């Protein structure tokens, strides 16, 4: 096990939810942080609530800004002279039926959740290769392992992340670069409220499954353990985790279970 204490970690989507909780947990472990999100004022709040805010640098970042990821990466490295771990956490969800969903919604989900993550990963990869060390932690979802109604675009983007990062792990193991895929189930965040509807607007509604999900702080602790143990992939949730194994062995059964659950 490699202790995460004193590592330099870049966390995207750190202004709220999972990223915010992870920032607090990492900083409490003695890590120096670069925290990113679109809203600088929210990042300032997160920094002020960290155990050692002087060890936290703020770097506003929009995952849609694919062309400038190299510049953002150069600036991120300049804060502490090094980066050990990149946590790809930022993203957005969706709640709408396929037949009703505008194509532009699918494009936005892929531009942010998939292509934005890939652009940032590609930007820092040469640096990790050069220093012969690095760790990518990518927050996907259990929906990256199986599907669920109303989340077609979200599931598609998360499935794509698994394909890309599995290959990255294979190609760069020789460079001492690690990849950990984090697959949360229902977590108590604003992911449902911020999810896009069929027209691309925020649905601005909570759902019971998310409301009753696991606390972000609990997930943050499990993420840290997974990084220290260099896990390839972890699943975090309650009974929804079993869907992964049912899908693997009895796909038709899972199909029936999901349809009966009526989860939105």
C-alpha positions in Angstrom: 0.0 0.0 0.0 1.3 3.5 -0.9 0.2 6.1 1.5 -1.4 9.1 0.0 -0.2 11.5 2.7 1.7 14.5 1.3 0.9 13.7 -2.4 0.0 16.5 -4.7 -3.5 15.9 -6.1 -5.5 17.8 -8.8 -9.3 17.3 -8.3 -11.8 18.5 -10.9 -15.4 19.2 -10.0 -14.2 20.2 -6.5 -16.8 22.9 -5.9 -19.5 20.6 -4.5 -20.5 17.0 -4.0 -18.0 14.2 -4.4 -15.2 16.5 -5.4 -15.7 18.8 -2.4 -15.8 15.9 0.1 -12.7 14.4 -1.5 -10.8 17.7 -1.3 -11.5 17.9 2.5 -10.5 14.3 3.0 -7.3 14.6 1.0 -6.2 17.8 2.6 -6.8 16.3 6.1 -4.3 13.6 5.0 -1.7 16.2 4.4 -2.1 16.4 0.6 -1.4 19.5 -1.3 -4.4 20.2 -3.7 -5.2 21.9 -6.9 -9.0 22.2 -7.0 -10.9 23.0 -10.2 -14.4 23.7 -11.3 -16.1 26.5 -13.3 -17.2 28.6 -10.3 -14.2 30.3 -8.6 -16.2 31.6 -5.8 -17.4 28.1 -4.8 -13.8 26.9 -5.0 -12.8 29.7 -2.6 -15.4 28.4 -0.1 -14.1 24.9 -0.3 -10.5 26.1 0.1 -11.4 28.1 3.2 -13.0 25.0 4.8 -9.9 22.8 4.3 -7.7 21.8 7.2 -4.7 23.6 5.7 -6.1 26.1 3.1 -2.5 27.3 2.5 -1.9 23.9 0.8 -4.8 24.4 -1.6 -4.5 26.2 -5.0 -7.5 27.2 -7.1 -7.6 26.7 -10.8 -11.0 27.5 -12.5 -11.7 25.0 -15.3 -14.4 24.2 -17.8 -14.3 20.7 -19.2 -15.8 22.1 -22.4 -12.6 24.1 -23.0 -10.9 21.2 -24.7 -8.3 23.4 -26.6 -6.8 25.0 -23.6 -6.2 21.9 -21.4 -2.4 22.0 -22.0 -2.3 25.5 -20.7 -4.4 24.6 -17.6 -2.1 21.6 -17.0 1.0 23.8 -17.2 -0.5 26.2 -14.6 -1.6 23.3 -12.3 1.9 21.9 -12.3 3.4 25.4 -11.5 1.5 25.7 -8.2 3.6 23.1 -6.3 6.1 22.0 -9.0 4.6 18.6 -9.4 1.4 16.6 -9.7 1.1 13.0 -8.4 -2.6 12.2 -9.0 -5.3 13.6 -11.2 -8.9 13.0 -10.1 -11.2 13.3 -13.0 -14.5 14.0 -11.2 -16.2 16.8 -13.0 -19.3 16.0 -15.0 -23.0 16.3 -15.5 -26.0 13.9 -15.6 -29.2 13.6 -17.5 -32.9 12.6 -16.9 -34.9 12.2 -20.1 -36.3 9.6 -22.5 -34.4 8.9 -25.7 -37.3 9.7 -27.9 -37.7 13.1 -26.3 -34.0 14.1 -26.0 -32.5 16.7 -28.3 -29.3 15.6 -30.0 -27.5 18.6 -28.6 -28.0 17.2 -25.1 -26.1 14.0 -26.1 -23.4 16.2 -27.6 -23.1 18.2 -24.4 -22.9 15.1 -22.2 -20.1 13.6 -24.4 -18.2 17.0 -24.7 -18.1 17.4 -20.9 -18.2 13.9 -19.4 -16.1 12.1 -22.0 -14.2 14.4 -24.3 -13.4 17.0 -21.6 -12.1 14.3 -19.3 -10.0 12.8 -22.2 -8.7 16.2 -23.2 -7.4 16.9 -19.7 -6.0 13.4 -19.3 -4.2 13.7 -22.7 -2.8 17.0 -21.6 -1.2 15.7 -18.4 -0.2 12.3 -19.7 3.1 13.4 -21.3 4.1 14.9 -17.9 3.3 11.6 -16.1 5.3 9.7 -18.7 8.3 12.0 -18.3 8.3 11.7 -14.5 7.8 7.9 -14.8 5.0 8.2 -12.2 1.3 9.2 -12.1 -2.1 8.1 -11.1 -5.4 8.8 -12.8 -8.5 8.4 -10.6 -11.6 8.7 -12.8 -15.1 9.0 -11.2 -17.4 7.1 -13.5 -20.6 5.5 -12.2 -22.3 2.2 -11.7 -24.1 3.5 -14.8 -20.8 3.0 -16.6 -21.3 -0.8 -16.1 -25.0 -1.1 -16.8 -27.9 1.0 -18.1 -31.0 2.6 -16.7 -33.9 4.4 -18.3 -33.8 8.3 -18.5 -30.0 8.2 -18.4 -29.1 7.1 -22.0 -26.5 9.9 -22.7 -25.1 9.7 -19.2 -24.7 5.9 -19.4 -23.1 6.2 -22.8 -20.5 8.7 -21.7 -19.6 6.7 -18.6 -19.3 3.5 -20.5 -16.9 5.3 -22.9 -14.7 6.3 -20.0 -14.3 2.7 -18.9 -13.1 1.7 -22.4 -10.6 4.6 -22.7 -9.1 4.3 -19.2 -8.8 0.5 -19.3 -6.7 0.9 -22.4 -4.7 3.7 -20.9 -3.8 1.5 -18.0 -2.6 -1.2 -20.4 -0.6 1.1 -22.6 1.2 2.9 -19.7 1.7 0.4 -17.0 5.3 0.3 -18.3 5.6 4.0 -17.4 4.5 3.4 -13.8 1.2 5.1 -14.5 -1.8 3.8 -12.6 -5.5 4.0 -13.3 -8.3 3.6 -10.8 -11.9 3.7 -11.9 -14.4 4.7 -9.2 -18.0 3.6 -9.8 -20.4 5.2 -7.3 -24.0 4.3 -7.0 -26.5 6.7 -5.4 -24.6 9.5 -3.5 -26.1 12.4 -1.6 -25.2 15.2 -4.1 -26.9 17.6 -6.4 -26.3 15.4 -9.4 -30.1 14.9 -9.9 -31.0 18.5 -9.5 -28.3 19.5 -12.0 -29.1 16.8 -14.5 -30.1 17.9 -18.0 -33.7 17.4 -19.2 -34.7 16.6 -22.8 -34.1 20.2 -23.9 -30.8 20.6 -22.1 -32.1 22.6 -19.1 -31.5 21.7 -15.5 -34.3 19.4 -14.3 -34.0 21.1 -10.8 -35.6 18.1 -9.1 -34.3 15.8 -6.4 -35.0 12.1 -6.6 -35.5 9.7 -3.7 -32.6 7.3 -4.6 -30.1 10.1 -4.6 -31.6 11.8 -1.5 -31.2 8.5 0.4 -27.8 7.6 -1.0 -24.4 7.3 0.7 -22.7 10.4 2.1 -20.0 12.0 -0.1 -17.6 11.8 2.8 -18.0 8.0 3.0 -17.3 7.7 -0.7 -14.2 10.0 -0.3 -12.8 7.7 2.3 -13.2 4.7 0.0 -11.6 6.6 -2.9 -8.5 7.3 -0.9 -8.3 3.6 0.2 -8.6 2.6 -3.5 -5.8 4.9 -4.5 -3.5 3.8 -1.8 -4.1 0.1 -2.7 -3.9 0.9 -6.5 -7.2 -0.7 -7.2 -8.2 -1.0 -10.8 -11.9 -0.5 -10.1 -14.2 -0.1 -7.2 -18.0 -0.1 -6.7 -19.5 2.1 -3.9 -23.2 2.0 -3.0 -25.8 -0.2 -1.4 -27.9 -2.8 -3.1 -27.4 -1.2 -6.5 -23.9 -2.7 -6.6 -25.4 -6.1 -7.1 -26.7 -5.0 -10.5 -23.1 -5.3 -11.9 -22.9 -9.0 -11.0 -26.4 -9.7 -12.2 -25.7 -8.0 -15.5 -22.6 -10.2 -15.9 -24.4 -13.5 -15.2 -28.1 -12.9 -15.9 -28.5 -9.8 -18.2 -32.2 -10.5 -18.9 -32.9 -10.7 -15.2 -31.3 -7.3 -14.6 -33.4 -5.9 -17.5 -36.5 -6.9 -15.6 -35.3 -5.7 -12.2 -34.4 -2.3 -13.5 -37.7 -1.8 -15.3 -39.6 -2.8 -12.2 -37.6 -0.4 -10.0 -38.9 2.7 -11.7 -35.9 4.7 -10.6 -35.7 8.2 -12.1 
